[in-house]
Amino acid sequence: MIQLVDVTKDNYLDCLKLELAEDQQENVASNAATIAQSKFESHYRLRAITCDLKVVGMLAFCFEEQQYWLFRLMIDKSWQGQGIAAKAIGLLLVELGKEGAPALQTMHKPSNVAAAKLYQRLGFVAVGVMDDGDIQLELRLNGLQAT
């Protein structure tokens, strides 16, 4: 079963041990950087993604500039291709829906084809290009449920 749990002192080392494939490492900041940033950005919220209680990924989101942002998502290379990212995003959408979030913003590098396909499949639509060249996406929540 896929779950989202807070990143804590009890599981952050498991998050640090997660790895991306060599050709994916330029697509997302390291979990170490994300965890460090969260200690200085109090509005950052980190979740370990677990599969049957084993940490298999991590995501980070925040409420910033009047919008909810999913700004980091990674699944360990040995757990990819099993639908875990989609299920984790579904769980996040339910959590944000309970908070009354009207939409979720995210972004990906133009070269990250896997992320583009995932977000498109989940209903995100391109709404612009970020200053750094990343593609900005949005998903209107309107009562979505976990997948």
Secondary structure as a PSIPRED ss2 file (coil, helix, strand):
# PSIPRED VFORMAT (PSIPRED V4.0)

   1 M C   1.000  0.000  0.000
   2 I E   0.000  0.000  1.000
   3 Q E   0.000  0.000  1.000
   4 L E   0.000  0.000  1.000
   5 V E   0.000  0.000  1.000
   6 D E   0.000  0.000  1.000
   7 V C   1.000  0.000  0.000
   8 T C   1.000  0.000  0.000
   9 K C   1.000  0.000  0.000
  10 D C   1.000  0.000  0.000
  11 N C   1.000  0.000  0.000
  12 Y H   0.000  1.000  0.000
  13 L H   0.000  1.000  0.000
  14 D H   0.000  1.000  0.000
  15 C H   0.000  1.000  0.000
  16 L H   0.000  1.000  0.000
  17 K H   0.000  1.000  0.000
  18 L C   1.000  0.000  0.000
  19 E C   1.000  0.000  0.000
  20 L C   1.000  0.000  0.000
  21 A C   1.000  0.000  0.000
  22 E H   0.000  1.000  0.000
  23 D H   0.000  1.000  0.000
  24 Q H   0.000  1.000  0.000
  25 Q C   1.000  0.000  0.000
  26 E C   1.000  0.000  0.000
  27 N C   1.000  0.000  0.000
  28 V C   1.000  0.000  0.000
  29 A C   1.000  0.000  0.000
  30 S C   1.000  0.000  0.000
  31 N H   0.000  1.000  0.000
  32 A H   0.000  1.000  0.000
  33 A H   0.000  1.000  0.000
  34 T H   0.000  1.000  0.000
  35 I H   0.000  1.000  0.000
  36 A H   0.000  1.000  0.000
  37 Q H   0.000  1.000  0.000
  38 S H   0.000  1.000  0.000
  39 K C   1.000  0.000  0.000
  40 F C   1.000  0.000  0.000
  41 E C   1.000  0.000  0.000
  42 S C   1.000  0.000  0.000
  43 H C   1.000  0.000  0.000
  44 Y C   1.000  0.000  0.000
  45 R E   0.000  0.000  1.000
  46 L E   0.000  0.000  1.000
  47 R E   0.000  0.000  1.000
  48 A E   0.000  0.000  1.000
  49 I E   0.000  0.000  1.000
  50 T E   0.000  0.000  1.000
  51 C E   0.000  0.000  1.000
  52 D C   1.000  0.000  0.000
  53 L C   1.000  0.000  0.000
  54 K E   0.000  0.000  1.000
  55 V E   0.000  0.000  1.000
  56 V E   0.000  0.000  1.000
  57 G E   0.000  0.000  1.000
  58 M E   0.000  0.000  1.000
  59 L E   0.000  0.000  1.000
  60 A E   0.000  0.000  1.000
  61 F E   0.000  0.000  1.000
  62 C E   0.000  0.000  1.000
  63 F E   0.000  0.000  1.000
  64 E E   0.000  0.000  1.000
  65 E C   1.000  0.000  0.000
  66 Q C   1.000  0.000  0.000
  67 Q E   0.000  0.000  1.000
  68 Y E   0.000  0.000  1.000
  69 W E   0.000  0.000  1.000
  70 L E   0.000  0.000  1.000
  71 F E   0.000  0.000  1.000
  72 R E   0.000  0.000  1.000
  73 L E   0.000  0.000  1.000
  74 M E   0.000  0.000  1.000
  75 I E   0.000  0.000  1.000
  76 D C   1.000  0.000  0.000
  77 K H   0.000  1.000  0.000
  78 S H   0.000  1.000  0.000
  79 W H   0.000  1.000  0.000
  80 Q C   1.000  0.000  0.000
  81 G C   1.000  0.000  0.000
  82 Q C   1.000  0.000  0.000
  83 G C   1.000  0.000  0.000
  84 I H   0.000  1.000  0.000
  85 A H   0.000  1.000  0.000
  86 A H   0.000  1.000  0.000
  87 K H   0.000  1.000  0.000
  88 A H   0.000  1.000  0.000
  89 I H   0.000  1.000  0.000
  90 G H   0.000  1.000  0.000
  91 L H   0.000  1.000  0.000
  92 L H   0.000  1.000  0.000
  93 L H   0.000  1.000  0.000
  94 V H   0.000  1.000  0.000
  95 E H   0.000  1.000  0.000
  96 L H   0.000  1.000  0.000
  97 G H   0.000  1.000  0.000
  98 K H   0.000  1.000  0.000
  99 E C   1.000  0.000  0.000
 100 G C   1.000  0.000  0.000
 101 A C   1.000  0.000  0.000
 102 P C   1.000  0.000  0.000
 103 A E   0.000  0.000  1.000
 104 L E   0.000  0.000  1.000
 105 Q E   0.000  0.000  1.000
 106 T E   0.000  0.000  1.000
 107 M E   0.000  0.000  1.000
 108 H E   0.000  0.000  1.000
 109 K C   1.000  0.000  0.000
 110 P C   1.000  0.000  0.000
 111 S C   1.000  0.000  0.000
 112 N C   1.000  0.000  0.000
 113 V H   0.000  1.000  0.000
 114 A H   0.000  1.000  0.000
 115 A H   0.000  1.000  0.000
 116 A H   0.000  1.000  0.000
 117 K H   0.000  1.000  0.000
 118 L H   0.000  1.000  0.000
 119 Y H   0.000  1.000  0.000
 120 Q H   0.000  1.000  0.000
 121 R H   0.000  1.000  0.000
 122 L C   1.000  0.000  0.000
 123 G C   1.000  0.000  0.000
 124 F C   1.000  0.000  0.000
 125 V E   0.000  0.000  1.000
 126 A E   0.000  0.000  1.000
 127 V E   0.000  0.000  1.000
 128 G E   0.000  0.000  1.000
 129 V E   0.000  0.000  1.000
 130 M C   1.000  0.000  0.000
 131 D C   1.000  0.000  0.000
 132 D C   1.000  0.000  0.000
 133 G C   1.000  0.000  0.000
 134 D C   1.000  0.000  0.000
 135 I E   0.000  0.000  1.000
 136 Q E   0.000  0.000  1.000
 137 L E   0.000  0.000  1.000
 138 E E   0.000  0.000  1.000
 139 L E   0.000  0.000  1.000
 140 R E   0.000  0.000  1.000
 141 L C   1.000  0.000  0.000
 142 N C   1.000  0.000  0.000
 143 G C   1.000  0.000  0.000
 144 L C   1.000  0.000  0.000
 145 Q C   1.000  0.000  0.000
 146 A C   1.000  0.000  0.000
 147 T C   1.000  0.000  0.000
